[in-house]
Amino acid sequence: MEPTTNLSQLRKTIFANGLITAEDVTKLRNAMFSDEGMDRRKADFLFEVKDTVAKDKMHPNFKNLFNEAITSYLLEDEDSPGEIEESEAKWLRARIQYKGNMDSIDELLLKNLRMKSINFPQTLNYKSTTAKFFEKVLYWSRYLSILAVVGSIAAGIAIFVRSSIIVCDGIYQFCSTLSSNDEHIIDELLAKFVESVDLYLFAMVLIIFGMGIYELFINKIDPVEQKTDSRPTWLQISSIDDLKSALGKVILMVLIVSLFRHSLTLKYDSVVELLELAVAIVLVAGALYIAHASPHGHEHKEKG
């Protein structure tokens, strides 16, 4: 009787009964290791049987037969004896994950192939169900960062509103005292506007932080689905270093404006106090120079 006929009859018998007996295992072995040897059609048939029949309905010897037959198909071919070709590895990977998970028979087969094959393709480094579940949980945990995004954006908006109120109050005060030449009023207005700039800059820190966290952990910001990123280079964040650089520059400006705001209210009654102001100005200039001269800053400049 031809092997093709044997497989056809075995399929009908096994699938009708939902059972693999010792006799079925013997018939399968004869069909698999006939004069023609193992081929893709026979290997697919074995996987079909394994995936269809319940494990408690299989004779214990079927596991050994399956292991020997698939190993023979992969390692005893004429083209690459002892090696698993990439095409064979992709086929095996597809067959193993056909049902969505790897069972104990698959694990035994991979263990046997790892020991007997000259090579073991990366494609077959199949992860266990537990490992895949844990990695999936880790992957989805990145959405916790949305709390930081929403919180920083909300805080930024609140500070923007507060700063705008200060600006409106300053403009109203300016209009109501337009005819006055009182220097005290001018100093007060200047302090208010500088304070609003300080707050605006801090709000920008929060906005940039929120955008950066969103792009790094969730998705790229592309509301108009443009193929090219038209945002300024300092707002294009692709790594933690980019985010630190963008935040660092804005925070530096916040500190500079804060220093300027406090310097307006100080009284310089001695040479030492003037010297301290001069030292502060030199330090600010040095900080600006270092920020501009950093490799990251040059990189952004060249891109822009």
C-alpha positions as CSV (number, residue, x, y, z in Angstrom):
1,M,0.0,0.0,0.0
2,E,1.3,3.5,-0.9
3,P,2.3,5.9,1.8
4,T,-0.2,8.5,0.5
5,T,-3.0,6.0,1.0
6,N,-1.7,5.1,4.4
7,L,-1.8,8.8,5.5
8,S,-5.3,9.3,4.0
9,Q,-6.6,6.2,5.9
10,L,-4.9,7.2,9.1
11,R,-6.3,10.7,9.0
12,K,-9.8,9.3,8.7
13,T,-9.3,6.8,11.5
14,I,-7.5,9.1,13.9
15,F,-9.8,12.1,13.4
16,A,-12.9,10.0,13.5
17,N,-12.0,8.4,16.8
18,G,-10.2,11.4,18.3
19,L,-7.7,8.9,19.6
20,I,-4.1,7.7,18.8
21,T,-3.6,4.1,19.8
22,A,-0.4,2.0,19.9
23,E,-1.5,0.5,16.6
24,D,-1.9,4.0,15.1
25,V,1.6,4.9,16.2
26,T,3.0,1.8,14.5
27,K,1.2,2.7,11.3
28,L,2.3,6.3,11.5
29,R,5.9,5.2,12.0
30,N,5.8,2.9,8.9
31,A,4.2,5.7,6.9
32,M,6.7,8.4,8.0
33,F,9.9,6.3,7.6
34,S,9.0,4.6,4.3
35,D,11.5,4.4,1.5
36,E,10.7,8.0,0.5
37,G,11.6,9.3,3.9
38,M,10.3,12.4,5.7
39,D,9.0,15.3,3.6
40,R,7.1,18.6,4.2
41,R,3.7,16.9,3.5
42,K,4.3,14.2,6.2
43,A,5.6,16.8,8.7
44,D,2.5,18.9,8.2
45,F,0.4,15.8,8.7
46,L,2.1,15.0,12.0
47,F,1.6,18.6,13.3
48,E,-2.1,18.4,12.2
49,V,-2.6,15.2,14.2
50,K,-0.8,16.6,17.2
51,D,-2.8,19.8,17.2
52,T,-6.2,18.0,16.7
53,V,-6.1,15.1,19.1
54,A,-6.3,15.9,22.8
55,K,-3.1,15.1,24.7
56,D,-4.8,12.6,27.1
57,K,-6.0,10.7,24.0
58,M,-2.5,10.1,22.6
59,H,-0.5,7.0,23.1
60,P,2.8,7.9,25.0
61,N,4.8,6.6,22.0
62,F,3.4,9.2,19.7
63,K,5.5,11.9,21.4
64,N,8.7,10.0,20.6
65,L,7.5,9.3,17.0
66,F,6.7,13.0,16.5
67,N,10.1,14.1,17.8
68,E,12.1,11.6,15.7
69,A,10.1,12.3,12.5
70,I,10.3,16.1,12.6
71,T,14.0,15.9,13.6
72,S,14.6,13.6,10.7
73,Y,12.8,16.0,8.3
74,L,14.8,19.0,9.5
75,L,18.3,17.5,10.0
76,E,18.6,14.5,7.6
77,D,17.8,16.3,4.3
78,E,20.4,16.2,1.5
79,D,20.7,20.0,1.1
80,S,21.9,20.8,4.6
81,P,22.4,17.7,6.7
82,G,22.6,18.4,10.4
83,E,21.6,22.0,9.9
84,I,18.2,23.8,10.2
85,E,17.8,26.2,7.2
86,E,16.1,29.6,7.7
87,S,13.1,28.5,5.6
88,E,12.8,25.4,7.7
89,A,13.0,27.4,10.9
90,K,10.3,29.7,9.7
91,W,8.1,26.8,8.8
92,L,8.6,25.2,12.2
93,R,7.9,28.4,14.0
94,A,4.7,28.9,12.1
95,R,3.6,25.3,12.8
96,I,4.4,25.6,16.6
97,Q,2.5,28.9,17.0
98,Y,-0.4,27.8,14.8
99,K,-2.6,27.2,17.8
100,G,-1.3,30.3,19.6
101,N,0.8,28.5,22.3
102,M,3.7,26.0,22.6
103,D,2.8,22.7,24.1
104,S,5.0,20.1,25.9
105,I,5.6,18.1,22.7
106,D,6.8,21.3,20.9
107,E,9.1,22.0,23.9
108,L,10.6,18.5,23.7
109,L,11.1,18.8,19.9
110,L,13.0,22.2,20.3
111,K,15.1,20.8,23.1
112,N,16.1,17.8,20.9
113,L,16.8,20.0,17.9
114,R,19.0,22.3,20.1
115,M,21.1,19.4,21.1
116,K,21.4,17.6,17.8
117,S,21.6,20.4,15.2
118,I,24.8,22.1,14.2
119,N,23.1,25.5,14.3
120,F,19.9,26.7,16.0
121,P,18.3,29.7,14.2
122,Q,17.2,32.7,16.2
123,T,13.8,32.3,14.8
124,L,13.3,29.2,16.9
125,N,14.1,30.9,20.2
126,Y,10.5,30.6,21.1
127,K,9.4,32.2,24.4
128,S,7.2,30.4,26.9
129,T,3.6,31.5,27.5
130,T,4.6,32.9,30.9
131,A,7.5,34.9,29.5
132,K,5.3,36.3,26.7
133,F,2.5,37.3,29.2
134,F,5.0,39.0,31.5
135,E,6.6,40.9,28.6
136,K,3.1,42.0,27.4
137,V,2.3,43.3,30.9
138,L,5.6,45.2,30.9
139,Y,4.9,46.6,27.4
140,W,1.4,47.8,28.3
141,S,2.6,49.3,31.6
142,R,4.2,52.1,29.6
143,Y,0.7,53.6,29.4
144,L,1.0,54.5,33.1
145,S,3.2,57.4,31.8
146,I,-0.1,59.0,30.5
147,L,-0.6,60.1,34.1
148,A,2.6,62.1,33.9
149,V,1.6,63.5,30.5
150,V,-1.9,64.6,31.6
151,G,-0.6,66.0,34.9
152,S,2.2,68.0,33.4
153,I,0.0,69.4,30.6
154,A,-2.7,70.3,33.0
155,A,-0.2,72.0,35.3
156,G,1.3,73.8,32.3
157,I,-2.2,75.1,31.3
158,A,-2.9,76.3,34.8
159,I,0.4,78.2,34.9
160,F,-0.3,79.7,31.5
161,V,-3.6,81.0,32.7
162,R,-2.1,82.4,35.9
163,S,0.7,84.1,33.9
164,S,-1.9,85.6,31.5
165,I,-3.9,86.9,34.4
166,I,-0.7,88.6,35.7
167,V,0.0,90.1,32.3
168,C,-3.6,91.4,32.0
169,D,-3.4,92.9,35.5
170,G,-0.1,94.6,34.5
171,I,-1.6,96.0,31.3
172,Y,-4.6,97.3,33.2
173,Q,-2.3,98.9,35.8
174,F,-0.2,100.4,33.0
175,C,-3.3,101.9,31.3
176,S,-4.6,103.3,34.6
177,T,-1.3,105.0,35.4
178,L,-0.3,106.0,31.9
179,S,0.1,109.7,32.8
180,S,2.1,108.9,36.0
181,N,5.9,109.2,36.0
182,D,6.3,107.5,39.3
183,E,9.4,105.2,39.0
184,H,7.9,102.9,41.7
185,I,5.0,102.1,39.5
186,I,7.3,101.4,36.5
187,D,9.4,99.0,38.7
188,E,6.3,97.3,39.9
189,L,5.1,96.8,36.3
190,L,8.5,95.5,35.2
191,A,8.5,93.0,38.1
192,K,5.0,91.8,37.1
193,F,5.9,91.3,33.4
194,V,9.2,89.5,34.3
195,E,7.3,87.3,36.7
196,S,4.9,86.4,34.0
197,V,7.8,85.5,31.7
198,D,9.2,83.3,34.4
199,L,5.9,81.5,34.8
200,Y,5.5,81.1,31.1
201,L,8.9,79.5,30.8
202,F,8.1,77.1,33.6
203,A,4.9,76.2,31.9
204,M,6.9,75.5,28.8
205,V,9.1,73.1,30.9
206,L,5.9,71.2,31.8
207,I,4.6,71.1,28.3
208,I,7.9,69.9,26.8
209,F,8.1,67.3,29.6
210,G,4.6,66.0,28.8
211,M,5.2,65.9,25.0
212,G,8.6,64.2,25.5
213,I,7.2,61.5,27.8
214,Y,4.3,60.9,25.4
215,E,6.7,60.5,22.4
216,L,9.2,58.3,24.3
217,F,6.7,55.9,25.9
218,I,3.5,56.0,23.9
219,N,3.6,57.3,20.3
220,K,5.0,59.9,18.0
221,I,3.1,63.1,17.9
222,D,1.9,63.7,14.3
223,P,-1.6,65.3,14.4
224,V,-1.6,66.1,10.7
225,E,0.0,62.9,9.6
226,Q,2.9,64.7,7.8
227,K,5.7,62.7,6.3
228,T,8.3,65.2,7.5
229,D,8.5,66.5,11.0
230,S,8.0,70.3,10.8
231,R,8.5,71.0,14.5
232,P,11.5,72.9,15.6
233,T,14.5,70.7,16.3
234,W,14.6,71.5,20.0
235,L,11.1,70.0,20.3
236,Q,11.8,66.8,18.3
237,I,12.4,64.2,21.1
238,S,13.6,60.8,20.2
239,S,15.5,59.8,23.3
240,I,15.9,60.6,27.0
241,D,19.0,62.7,26.1
242,D,16.9,64.8,23.8
243,L,14.3,65.3,26.5
244,K,17.0,66.2,29.1
245,S,18.6,68.7,26.7
246,A,15.3,70.4,25.9
247,L,14.3,70.6,29.5
248,G,17.7,71.7,30.6
249,K,17.8,74.7,28.2
250,V,14.3,75.9,29.2
251,I,15.1,75.4,32.9
252,L,18.3,77.4,32.4
253,M,16.2,80.3,31.0
254,V,13.8,80.0,33.9
255,L,16.7,80.4,36.3
256,I,18.1,83.3,34.4
257,V,14.7,85.1,34.4
258,S,14.3,84.4,38.1
259,L,17.7,85.9,38.8
260,F,16.8,88.9,36.8
261,R,13.4,89.2,38.6
262,H,15.1,89.1,42.0
263,S,17.8,91.5,41.0
264,L,15.2,94.1,40.3
265,T,14.1,94.1,44.0
266,L,17.5,94.1,45.5
267,K,19.2,97.2,46.9
268,Y,22.9,97.6,46.0
269,D,24.3,99.6,48.9
270,S,27.9,98.4,48.7
271,V,30.6,97.4,46.3
272,V,30.4,93.8,47.5
273,E,26.8,93.6,46.5
274,L,27.6,95.0,43.0
275,L,30.4,92.5,42.7
276,E,28.0,89.6,43.6
277,L,25.7,90.8,40.8
278,A,28.6,90.9,38.4
279,V,29.7,87.4,39.3
280,A,26.1,86.2,38.9
281,I,26.0,87.8,35.4
282,V,29.3,86.1,34.4
283,L,28.1,82.7,35.6
284,V,24.8,83.1,33.6
285,A,26.9,84.0,30.6
286,G,29.1,81.0,31.1
287,A,26.1,78.7,31.5
288,L,24.6,80.0,28.2
289,Y,27.9,79.5,26.4
290,I,28.2,75.9,27.7
291,A,24.6,75.1,26.7
292,H,25.2,76.5,23.2
293,A,28.6,74.9,22.8
294,S,27.4,71.4,23.8
295,P,27.6,68.6,21.1
296,H,23.9,68.1,21.4
297,G,23.3,71.8,20.8
298,H,25.5,71.8,17.7
299,E,23.7,68.7,16.4
300,H,20.3,70.5,16.7
301,K,21.8,73.6,15.0
302,E,23.0,71.6,12.0
303,K,19.6,69.9,11.7
304,G,17.8,73.2,11.8
